[in-house]
Amino acid sequence: MKKLGQMLIAAAAAGMVCAGVRGEGARTEARGGEPPPRSGGSTQDGSTESGFTQNGPAQARSGAALIPRALLFGNPERARAMLSPDGSTVAYLAPGIGKAGDEKGAKSPAGGVGGVGGVGGDGALNVWVAPVGNLGAARAVTRDATRGIRQYQWAHTGAHILYLQDQDGDENWHVYSTSLWTGATIDLTPFTEIPGPDGRPLVGRGGAPLRPSARLVALSPARPTTALVAVNNRDPRLHDLFRVDITSGAIERIAEAPENTVEWVADHMLNVRYAIAFTDDGGQVWLAPSERAVREPGKAADAGPGAWTVAVTLGPDDAMTTGPVGFTADNTVMYVQDSRDRDTAALCEVVVATGEKRVLASSEAADLANILVHPETRRVQAACFNRERADWVILDESVRADFVALAGLGRGDVEVVSRSRDDRTWLVLLRSDNGPSGYYLYRRGGEERATEFLFWDRPALKDVELAMMKPVRITTRDGLEMVSYLTRPVGTDEGSTPLPMVLLVHGGPWARDEWGYNAFHQLFANRGYAVLSVNFRGSTGFGKMYLNASRGEWAGKMHDDLIDAVDWAVRTGVADREKVAIVGGSYGGYAALVGLTFTPDVFACGVSVVGPSNLVTLLESIPEYWKPGMAMWRTRVGDVSTPEGREFLLSRSPLKLVDRIRKPLLIGHGANDPRVKLAESDQIVAAMKARQIPVTYVVFPDEGHGFLRPENRVAFWGIAEAFLSRQLGGRCEDLGGVVRDSSAEIRAGAEGVPGLAGTPAAAPAK
């Protein structure tokens, strides 16, 4: 099952979509880039369950037992399972380090596969494999002992796993291949520097060497030992295309990226079909290669004039909602997510030989979000549209009975995550809002269909009482409808007294919140707060008009939408107006800073994670490989290259209004963040300190754009819940030693958080 939704957004933004603060149930993936990091989990790190509480309204209304935050933010026991091409083996991520060839692998002290209790060290996530009929024989096939692996997939050989890894969150990814049978791991993209015109390595701001970043572009069963990867080791702005042998590591550059290229598209035979590039107006062109543009054995590639021709032109209105999503196995049909001549993006098929286009599935309420593809023919069999919940449209009657059978698995949304090549076995994920996700084997080879439960991703959550998430619709002051999600503490209902509330703002901003399990919703609801996630204008999945309504509206109408959501929550009796916190990461972190500066009387406090404070310095410090997409930023946010544009961007920057901050603020940042540099938080903290405005500031030296190491997640959100407890009166688990066990550096304001004072200014990085 191929996930769409934000895939086109990442291509349009050249990797610029910010992951932000997201629960594991609200995830997106990026074509041409990488999926955003996923938080949540089911491990404990030794924190006590009893903790401390503050007597207040929130405590009185929450009768559920205090959930240890390590259950929510530690690593999952097993996650992101995938079926091997022949259906005999299941791979998944789990904590621990195993020895290739050792069928037992590394066991945790608790007896779970891979270290159920691991939070760091041996608890780093690795790829494990097991026969589908014998999970007890699981073994780890990767040996990452630091940051852990989060992005991997099967090679079509069935004997190799490909995965991506960076260094402490710098997002300079390398692509690796690991043999399941020998344990040998090969760095398929072993480039360490980018040579300049004089042959010397290029350096970036501050004199640090620029390191290349790789992307996995395409794999195909037709070429099982070959992968297409893109690397920016010639020009830091552009990712050239390489062909690499996953068994030997032999690699060759086959095409130089045309100017402003942000994505490569290949067909089922791994032939290059398009280079997708930005135009000066924020639109896109799909560039088709001539015979000389792509290198074949024995000839050189030519990137000169005439090597590429424009096949498709998209205006800025459609560039983020239209793009190729795949080819049939015979390469006669290309599937396209297409919003041209309509508002919402439909699934279309295009006959390659003639260009004839036909709409296969569409919805007036939502964009195409997901497709189900036959593993052999590569024909699309079903399409998903998601406004409030996933809604599947059957295109191939041969799978209708399967969808009916899978609907009986239980309450939640079903996703087919992988299928065997013979299509007799499916691996299915059942996701709910108030429990762990379950993985199932679905056998469909004979007349009878059978389902076999495999495992929960976080089985410890079965033993705690979690809250339910409810979709709600909120109307903005100018008449737009915002699909939002509300979670109340267990034991409260619509007739309850208004609660303290956390407004949880997603990152991106070109992303969305979805229904499903969300670790942040569960943490805050368990502590006694109502939690509201809002798909404000600019959120994806609701049509291009809704997306494009955000142009030039950072700290403008996009923020008005959040204020309208707060007003709705107060008006409907959900929230206590005097006790509303704004919390978010990336764009959501920016929104939290905007909330405390542009609307200082609305919120009781704010939590900003990796949030930009100055839109001018944000755009001036972007990674080199974002620069092909600067036209999109000019169109959608503002033009940093003109005096008028800079003045406008400064007028929408929280740093400009720092004097207006009157409410408590907690800021967290990863020191290696390549998207929103640490300087964004440094400068607003410095400005607040210069004005003697209190602020609590936490930096993690081994993190990037968000906190991926479980010990750091547990520590920061422990600090955050203590901070919120003081400001809103909710319950709180004692901090204990979680800050000491993380890499957290408390750079300001320890006295602003109960239990944080006295923490060492700099703990050793883990």
C-alpha positions in Angstrom: 0.0 0.0 0.0 1.6 3.2 -1.2 1.2 6.2 1.1 0.5 9.5 -0.6 -0.9 12.6 1.1 2.3 14.6 1.8 4.5 12.8 -0.7 3.9 15.5 -3.2 4.4 18.2 -0.6 8.0 17.1 0.1 8.8 17.1 -3.6 7.3 20.6 -3.9 9.1 21.8 -0.8 12.5 20.1 -1.7 12.6 18.4 1.7 11.4 21.5 3.5 8.4 20.1 5.3 9.1 20.1 9.0 8.1 17.1 11.0 7.3 19.0 14.2 5.6 17.5 17.2 3.5 14.6 16.0 2.0 11.6 17.6 2.8 8.2 16.0 -0.7 7.9 14.6 -0.4 11.1 12.6 2.3 10.3 10.2 3.2 11.4 6.7 5.8 10.2 4.1 7.8 12.1 1.6 8.5 11.0 -1.9 12.0 11.9 -2.9 12.9 12.5 0.7 12.3 10.7 4.0 9.4 10.1 6.3 9.3 12.5 9.2 10.5 11.0 12.5 7.8 9.1 14.4 7.4 9.6 18.1 5.7 7.4 20.6 6.6 4.0 21.9 6.1 1.5 24.7 9.3 1.3 26.8 9.9 2.3 30.4 13.1 3.9 31.6 12.8 3.4 35.3 10.5 6.4 36.0 8.2 5.9 38.9 4.4 5.6 38.3 3.4 7.5 41.4 5.3 10.8 40.7 3.8 13.9 42.2 0.6 15.7 41.6 -0.7 19.1 42.1 -4.1 19.5 43.6 -6.3 21.3 41.2 -9.2 20.9 38.9 -7.4 18.8 36.3 -6.4 16.3 38.9 -9.9 16.0 40.2 -11.3 15.3 36.8 -8.8 12.6 35.7 -9.5 9.4 37.5 -7.3 7.2 35.3 -4.0 6.0 36.7 -0.9 8.1 35.8 0.7 6.6 32.7 4.5 6.6 32.9 5.6 8.9 30.1 8.3 6.3 29.1 5.4 4.1 27.9 4.4 6.8 25.5 7.8 8.2 24.4 10.2 5.3 24.8 10.9 3.1 21.8 8.2 0.7 20.6 8.7 -3.0 21.2 8.3 -3.6 17.5 7.3 -1.1 14.8 7.2 -0.5 11.0 6.9 -4.2 10.1 7.3 -5.2 6.5 6.9 -8.5 4.7 9.7 -10.0 2.6 9.0 -10.2 -1.2 8.4 -14.0 -1.0 6.2 -13.6 2.2 8.3 -15.9 4.3 9.9 -13.4 6.6 8.8 -10.3 8.5 11.1 -7.4 9.3 10.5 -4.8 11.9 12.2 -2.2 14.0 13.0 -3.2 17.6 15.4 -2.0 20.3 18.6 -4.0 20.7 21.7 -5.1 18.9 21.9 -8.7 17.5 24.6 -10.6 15.9 23.9 -11.7 12.3 23.5 -15.4 12.2 22.5 -15.7 15.8 18.9 -16.8 15.7 18.2 -15.5 19.2 19.7 -12.1 18.7 19.9 -9.8 21.6 17.3 -10.2 24.3 16.4 -7.6 26.8 16.5 -8.2 30.6 12.7 -8.2 30.5 12.7 -11.1 28.1 11.3 -9.2 25.1 12.8 -9.4 21.7 15.3 -6.6 21.3 15.2 -5.0 24.7 11.7 -3.9 25.6 13.0 -1.8 28.4 15.8 -0.2 26.3 15.9 3.5 26.3 19.3 4.3 24.7 22.4 2.2 24.5 21.4 -1.3 23.6 17.9 0.1 23.2 18.7 1.8 19.9 16.2 0.8 17.2 17.6 -1.8 14.8 16.1 -3.9 12.0 15.1 -7.4 13.1 13.9 -10.3 10.9 11.9 -13.4 11.8 10.2 -16.3 10.0 6.5 -15.5 9.8 5.8 -18.7 11.6 8.4 -18.4 14.3 8.8 -14.9 15.8 10.8 -16.5 18.6 13.7 -16.9 16.1 13.9 -13.2 15.5 17.4 -11.8 15.1 18.8 -8.3 14.5 20.5 -7.7 11.2 21.7 -4.2 11.8 23.9 -3.0 14.7 23.3 0.7 15.3 24.1 1.5 18.9 23.6 5.3 18.8 20.7 7.1 17.2 18.8 4.0 16.0 17.3 3.3 12.6 13.9 4.6 11.6 13.8 4.3 7.8 14.3 1.0 6.1 12.8 -1.3 3.4 13.3 -4.7 1.8 15.3 -5.0 -1.3 13.7 -7.1 -4.0 16.4 -9.7 -3.7 14.7 -10.8 -0.5 18.1 -11.1 1.1 19.0 -7.5 1.7 17.7 -4.7 3.9 18.3 -1.1 2.8 18.2 1.6 5.5 19.1 5.3 5.9 21.1 6.9 8.7 22.4 10.3 9.5 24.7 11.7 12.3 22.9 13.0 15.3 20.1 14.5 13.4 22.1 16.4 10.7 20.0 14.9 8.0 23.0 14.2 5.8 21.7 10.7 5.1 23.7 7.7 3.8 22.0 4.7 2.3 23.2 1.3 3.6 22.6 -2.3 2.4 22.8 -5.2 4.9 22.9 -8.8 3.9 20.5 -10.9 5.9 22.8 -14.0 5.6 26.3 -12.7 5.9 25.7 -9.7 8.1 27.8 -7.5 5.9 26.8 -3.9 5.6 27.8 -1.7 2.7 27.6 2.1 2.7 26.0 2.6 -0.8 26.7 6.3 -0.7 30.1 6.7 0.9 30.7 10.3 -0.1 32.1 12.5 2.7 32.7 15.9 1.0 31.6 18.2 -1.8 34.5 19.4 -3.9 34.5 23.1 -5.0 35.7 24.5 -8.3 39.3 24.5 -7.0 39.0 20.9 -5.9 39.0 21.7 -2.2 36.0 20.6 -0.1 33.3 23.2 0.1 32.5 24.6 3.6 29.3 26.1 4.9 28.5 28.8 7.4 31.1 28.9 10.2 33.7 27.0 8.1 32.2 23.5 8.7 32.7 21.2 5.7 29.5 20.6 3.7 28.6 16.9 3.8 26.6 15.2 1.1 23.1 13.9 1.8 21.7 10.9 -0.1 18.1 9.8 -0.9 16.8 6.5 -2.0 14.9 7.1 -5.2 13.7 3.8 -6.6 13.8 0.0 -6.4 12.2 -2.6 -8.7 11.7 -6.3 -8.8 12.6 -6.1 -12.4 16.2 -5.1 -11.3 16.4 -6.7 -7.9 20.1 -5.9 -7.2 19.9 -2.3 -8.4 18.9 0.9 -6.6 18.6 4.4 -7.8 19.9 7.0 -5.3 20.3 10.7 -5.4 23.3 12.5 -3.9 24.4 16.1 -3.8 28.1 15.5 -3.9 28.8 17.6 -7.0 26.7 20.6 -6.3 25.4 21.0 -2.7 22.1 22.4 -4.1 21.3 19.5 -6.4 21.0 15.8 -6.0 22.4 14.0 -9.0 21.1 10.5 -9.9 23.2 7.4 -9.3 22.8 3.7 -10.1 24.2 1.4 -7.4 24.6 -2.3 -7.0 23.2 -3.2 -3.5 25.3 -6.4 -3.3 28.7 -4.9 -4.2 28.3 -1.2 -3.6 29.5 -0.4 -7.2 28.1 3.0 -8.0 28.0 5.3 -11.0 26.5 8.7 -11.7 23.9 8.4 -14.5 22.4 11.9 -14.7 23.3 15.3 -13.5 20.3 17.2 -12.0 19.0 20.0 -14.1 18.8 23.4 -12.4 16.3 23.5 -9.5 15.6 19.8 -9.6 14.0 18.5 -6.4 12.8 15.0 -7.4 13.6 12.1 -9.8 10.9 9.8 -11.2 11.8 6.4 -12.6 9.6 3.7 -14.1 9.3 0.0 -13.2 12.5 -0.9 -15.2 14.3 2.0 -13.3 14.4 4.1 -16.5 14.5 7.8 -15.7 11.3 9.4 -16.8 11.4 12.8 -15.3 13.4 15.3 -13.3 11.0 17.5 -11.4 12.2 21.1 -11.0 10.8 24.4 -9.6 10.1 27.4 -11.7 10.6 31.0 -10.7 6.9 31.5 -10.0 6.7 28.6 -7.5 5.3 26.2 -10.0 7.0 23.1 -11.4 8.1 21.5 -14.6 8.5 17.8 -15.3 11.6 17.5 -17.5 11.9 14.5 -19.8 15.4 13.2 -20.6 16.8 12.9 -24.1 18.8 9.8 -25.0 22.0 11.6 -24.1 20.8 13.0 -20.7 21.1 9.6 -18.9 24.3 7.7 -18.8 24.2 4.1 -20.0 27.2 1.7 -19.9 29.8 2.9 -22.4 28.5 6.5 -22.8 28.6 9.7 -20.8 25.6 11.7 -19.6 25.0 15.1 -21.1 23.4 17.8 -19.0 23.8 20.5 -21.6 21.2 22.4 -23.6 18.6 20.2 -25.2 19.3 17.3 -22.9 16.0 17.8 -21.1 12.7 19.0 -22.5 9.6 20.2 -20.6 6.9 17.5 -20.7 4.5 19.0 -18.1 4.2 22.5 -16.6 2.4 23.1 -13.3 1.4 26.5 -12.0 2.0 27.3 -8.3 -1.6 26.5 -7.5 -1.1 22.8 -8.4 2.6 22.2 -7.8 2.1 20.9 -4.3 -0.9 18.7 -5.1 0.0 17.1 -8.5 2.7 14.6 -9.3 3.5 11.1 -10.5 2.9 8.3 -8.1 3.9 5.2 -10.1 3.9 3.1 -13.2 2.4 -0.2 -14.1 4.8 -3.2 -14.4 4.7 -3.0 -18.2 5.3 0.8 -18.1 2.3 1.5 -20.3 0.4 3.5 -17.7 1.5 6.2 -15.3 -0.6 7.0 -12.2 -0.8 10.6 -11.2 -2.2 12.5 -8.2 -3.8 15.4 -10.1 -5.5 18.6 -8.9 -5.5 20.4 -12.3 -8.9 21.7 -13.3 -10.3 20.7 -9.9 -9.9 21.5 -6.2 -9.1 18.2 -4.6 -6.4 15.9 -6.0 -7.8 12.8 -7.8 -6.2 9.6 -8.9 -5.7 9.6 -12.6 -4.1 7.2 -15.1 -2.2 8.4 -18.1 -1.5 6.2 -21.1 2.2 6.7 -21.7 2.1 6.3 -25.5 -0.7 8.7 -26.1 -0.9 11.0 -23.1 -4.6 10.1 -22.7 -5.7 10.8 -19.1 -8.6 9.3 -17.2 -9.8 9.9 -13.6 -10.0 6.7 -11.7 -11.1 7.9 -8.3 -11.8 11.2 -6.7 -13.5 12.9 -3.7 -14.9 16.4 -3.3 -14.0 16.4 0.4 -10.4 15.3 0.4 -7.2 14.8 -1.7 -6.0 11.3 -2.6 -4.1 10.0 0.4 -3.1 6.4 -0.3 -3.3 3.7 -2.9 -3.2 -0.1 -2.9 -1.1 -1.5 -5.7 -0.9 -5.1 -7.0 2.6 -6.5 -6.2 3.1 -8.0 -9.7 1.1 -5.9 -12.2 1.5 -2.7 -10.2 -2.1 -1.8 -11.1 -3.9 0.4 -8.5 -6.6 -1.7 -6.9 -8.0 0.8 -4.3 -7.6 4.5 -3.5 -8.0 6.2 -0.1 -9.3 9.7 0.6 -9.0 11.0 4.2 -10.9 14.0 5.4 -11.7 13.0 9.0 -11.0 9.2 8.7 -9.6 7.0 6.0 -12.2 6.1 3.3 -11.3 3.5 0.7 -12.7 3.3 -2.9 -12.4 -0.1 -4.5 -11.2 -0.1 -8.1 -10.5 -3.8 -8.5 -13.4 -6.1 -7.5 -10.9 -8.9 -6.7 -10.0 -7.2 -3.4 -13.5 -6.2 -2.3 -13.9 -9.3 -0.2 -10.5 -8.7 1.4 -11.5 -5.3 2.5 -14.7 -6.7 4.0 -12.8 -9.4 5.8 -10.2 -6.9 7.2 -12.9 -4.6 8.4 -13.7 -7.2 11.0 -10.3 -7.0 12.7 -11.6 -4.5 15.2 -12.1 -0.8 16.0 -9.7 1.4 14.0 -8.3 2.0 10.6 -6.8 -0.9 8.6 -3.7 -0.4 6.4 -2.2 -3.1 4.2 1.5 -2.3 4.7 3.0 -5.0 2.4 2.1 -8.0 0.3 4.0 -11.0 -0.9 4.9 -11.1 -4.6 2.5 -13.9 -5.2 -0.2 -11.9 -3.4 -1.2 -14.8 -1.1 0.0 -13.1 2.1 -0.6 -9.6 3.3 0.8 -7.8 6.3 -1.9 -5.6 7.8 -1.7 -2.9 10.4 -4.7 -2.1 12.6 -4.5 1.4 14.2 -6.8 2.8 16.8 -6.9 6.0 18.8 -6.9 4.5 22.3 -4.6 1.5 22.1 -1.4 0.1 20.5 -1.3 -0.8 16.8 -1.5 -4.4 15.9 0.2 -6.3 13.1 -1.6 -9.2 11.4 -0.8 -11.8 8.7 -3.7 -12.1 6.3 -3.7 -15.3 4.2 -5.8 -15.1 1.0 -4.3 -17.9 -1.1 -7.2 -20.4 -0.9 -11.0 -20.2 -0.8 -11.0 -19.3 2.9 -9.3 -16.1 4.1 -7.5 -16.4 7.4 -6.0 -13.7 9.7 -3.2 -14.4 12.2 -2.2 -11.9 14.9 1.5 -11.2 15.0 2.3 -8.5 17.7 1.4 -5.1 19.1 3.8 -2.3 18.6 3.6 -1.2 22.2 1.9 -4.1 24.2 2.4 -2.4 27.5 -0.3 0.1 26.5 -2.9 -2.7 26.6 -2.6 -2.4 30.4 -3.4 1.3 30.7 -6.5 3.3 30.1 -6.2 5.5 27.1 -8.5 8.3 25.9 -10.4 8.4 22.7 -9.9 10.9 19.9 -12.9 12.6 18.3 -13.0 14.4 15.0 -14.6 17.8 15.2 -15.2 20.5 12.7 -14.5 24.1 13.5 -15.5 27.1 11.4 -13.1 30.0 11.0 -14.1 33.6 11.2 -14.0 33.8 7.3 -16.1 30.6 6.8 -13.5 27.9 6.2 -14.1 24.5 7.9 -11.2 23.1 9.9 -11.1 19.3 10.5 -9.7 19.0 14.0 -9.2 16.3 16.6 -10.2 16.5 20.3 -9.2 14.2 23.1 -10.6 14.5 26.6 -9.4 12.9 29.7 -10.9 9.5 30.5 -14.0 9.9 32.5 -14.9 13.4 31.2 -17.6 14.1 28.6 -19.2 17.0 26.8 -21.2 18.0 29.9 -18.1 18.3 32.1 -16.8 21.5 33.6 -14.4 23.3 31.2 -10.9 21.9 31.4 -7.4 23.3 31.0 -6.5 22.7 27.4 -3.4 22.1 25.3 -3.7 23.4 21.7 -1.3 21.1 19.8 -0.1 22.6 16.6 1.4 20.4 13.8 4.6 21.2 11.9 5.0 21.7 8.2 3.0 23.8 7.9 2.2 21.8 4.8 1.3 18.6 6.6 -1.8 17.5 8.6 -3.1 15.9 11.7 -4.9 12.6 11.4 -7.2 10.4 13.5 -5.4 7.7 15.5 -3.1 7.0 18.4 -1.1 10.1 19.3 1.4 10.0 22.2 1.0 13.7 22.9 -2.8 13.5 23.1 -2.5 10.6 25.5 0.1 12.2 27.7 -1.8 15.5 28.1 -5.2 13.9 28.4 -3.9 11.6 31.1 -2.6 14.5 33.0 -6.0 16.1 33.0 -6.1 18.4 29.9 -8.3 18.5 26.9 -6.1 18.3 23.8 -7.1 19.9 20.5 -5.2 19.4 17.2 -6.3 21.7 14.4 -5.8 21.4 10.6 -5.5 25.2 10.1 -5.4 26.6 6.5 -2.3 25.4 4.7 -2.8 21.9 6.1 -2.7 19.3 3.4 -5.3 16.8 2.2 -8.2 19.1 2.0 -7.9 20.5 -1.5 -5.6 23.0 -3.1 -7.8 26.0 -2.3 -7.5 25.3 1.4 -3.7 24.7 1.0 -3.2 27.9 -1.0 -5.3 30.0 1.4 -2.2 30.0 3.6 0.0 32.1 1.2 1.5 35.0 3.0 -0.4 34.1 6.2 2.2 33.0 8.6 1.3 34.8 11.8 -1.7 36.1 9.9 -4.8 34.1 9.0 -3.1 30.8 9.8 -2.8 32.1 13.4 -6.3 33.5 13.4 -7.4 29.9 12.7 -5.7 28.8 15.9 -7.4 31.6 17.9 -10.7 30.6 16.3 -10.1 27.1 17.5 -9.5 28.3 21.1 -12.6 30.4 20.9 -14.6 27.4 19.7 -13.3 25.3 22.6 -14.2 27.9 25.2 -17.6 28.6 23.6 -18.5 24.8 23.5 -17.4 24.3 27.1 -14.4 22.2 26.3 -11.7 24.7 27.6 -11.2 27.1 30.5 -10.2 30.3 28.7 -7.7 31.2 31.4 -5.9 27.8 31.1 -5.0 27.2 27.5 -1.4 26.3 26.5 -0.1 26.3 23.0 2.4 23.5 22.2 4.1 22.6 18.9 7.2 21.7 17.0 8.8 23.2 13.9 6.0 25.4 12.4 4.1 24.4 15.5 7.0 25.8 17.6 6.8 29.0 15.6 3.0 29.1 16.2 3.7 28.8 20.0 6.1 31.8 19.8 3.6 33.7 17.7 0.9 32.9 20.3 2.9 34.4 23.1 4.0 37.5 21.1 1.2 38.4 18.7 -1.7 37.3 21.0 -0.1 37.5 24.4 -3.4 37.5 26.3 -4.8 34.3 24.8 -2.5 31.6 26.2 -1.5 30.8 29.7 1.9 29.5 28.5 3.7 28.0 25.5 6.1 25.2 24.5 8.1 25.7 21.4 10.2 22.8 19.9 12.6 23.6 17.1 10.6 26.7 16.2 11.9 29.6 14.1 11.8 33.0 15.8 12.9 35.2 12.8 11.7 34.3 9.3 14.5 36.3 7.7 17.3 34.4 9.5 15.3 31.2 8.9 15.4 31.7 5.1 18.9 33.0 5.1 20.2 29.9 6.8 18.4 27.1 4.9 20.4 24.0 3.8 22.0 24.3 0.4 19.7 21.6 -1.0 16.6 23.7 -0.1 17.7 26.4 -2.4 16.0 24.9 -5.6 12.7 25.4 -3.7 13.2 29.1 -2.8 10.6 30.2 -5.3 8.1 28.2 -3.3 9.1 30.0 -0.1 8.8 33.4 -1.9 5.3 32.5 -3.1 4.0 31.0 0.1 5.8 32.7 2.9 7.7 35.8 1.7 10.7 37.1 -0.3 13.8 37.4 1.7 15.7 38.9 -1.3 13.9 42.2 -1.4 13.7 45.0 1.2 9.9 44.9 1.1 10.0 41.2 1.5 12.4 41.3 4.4 10.3 43.9 6.1 7.2 41.8 5.7 8.9 38.7 7.0 10.2 40.6 10.1 6.7 41.8 10.7 5.6 38.1 11.0 8.6 37.2 13.2 8.1 36.6 17.0 11.6 38.0 17.7 10.4 41.4 16.6 7.7 41.4 19.3 9.7 39.7 22.1 8.8 42.6 24.4 5.2 41.4 24.4 5.9 38.1 26.0 4.2 38.0 29.4 3.5 34.3 29.9 5.8 31.4 30.7 7.7 29.8 27.8 9.6 26.6 27.4 11.9 26.1 24.4 13.6 22.9 23.2 16.0 22.5 20.3 18.4 20.0 18.8 21.9 21.5 18.3 22.3 19.8 14.9 19.0 20.9 13.4 19.7 21.6 9.7 16.3 23.1 8.9 15.6 25.5 11.8 19.1 26.3 13.1 19.8 26.4 16.8 20.4 30.1 16.4 16.6 30.6 16.0 16.1 29.6 19.6 19.3 31.1 20.8 18.4 34.6 19.6 15.0 34.7 21.1 16.2 33.3 24.4 19.0 36.0 24.4 16.5 38.7 23.7 14.3 37.5 26.5 17.2 37.3 29.0 18.3 40.8 28.0 14.9 42.1 28.9 14.7 39.9 32.0 11.8 37.9 30.7 11.8 34.4 32.2 12.3 31.5 29.8 13.3 27.8 30.2 15.6 26.6 27.5 16.7 23.0 26.9 19.2 22.0 24.2 20.1 18.4 23.1 23.6 18.3 21.5 22.9 15.0 19.8 19.6 15.8 18.2 18.4 17.6 15.1 15.0 18.7 13.9 13.1 17.0 16.7 14.1 14.5 19.4 14.5 10.9 18.2 16.6 9.3 21.0 14.1 7.9 23.4 16.0 9.1 26.5 15.8 12.6 25.1 12.1 12.4 24.2 11.3 11.1 27.7 13.4 13.8 29.3 12.0 16.8 27.3 8.4 15.8 27.6 9.0 15.1 31.3 10.2 18.7 31.6 7.2 19.9 29.5 4.6 18.1 31.6 6.2 19.5 34.8 6.1 23.0 33.2 2.5 22.6 32.2 1.6 21.3 35.6 2.8 24.4 37.2 1.0 26.7 34.8 -2.2 24.8 34.2 -2.6 22.7 37.4 -2.6 19.3 35.8 -1.0 16.1 37.1 2.6 15.3 36.6 5.0 12.3 36.9 8.1 13.1 38.9 11.1 13.9 36.8 13.3 11.5 38.7 16.6 10.9 36.9 15.3 11.2 33.3 17.1 14.5 32.7 20.3 13.2 34.0 20.0 10.1 31.8 19.6 12.2 28.7 21.9 14.6 26.9 19.8 17.7 27.9 21.6 20.9 28.6 19.5 23.3 30.6 20.7 26.7 29.3 18.2 28.9 31.0 15.3 28.9 33.4 15.7 25.7 35.4 13.8 27.4 38.2 10.8 27.7 36.0 10.1 23.9 36.0 9.4 21.9 39.2 12.2 19.4 39.9 14.6 20.9 37.3 16.6 23.2 39.4 20.0 21.8 40.2 20.2 19.8 37.0 23.8 20.0 35.6 24.2 22.6 32.9 25.6 20.1 30.5 25.2 16.3 30.8 27.3 14.0 28.7 25.8 13.2 25.3 24.5 9.7 25.1 
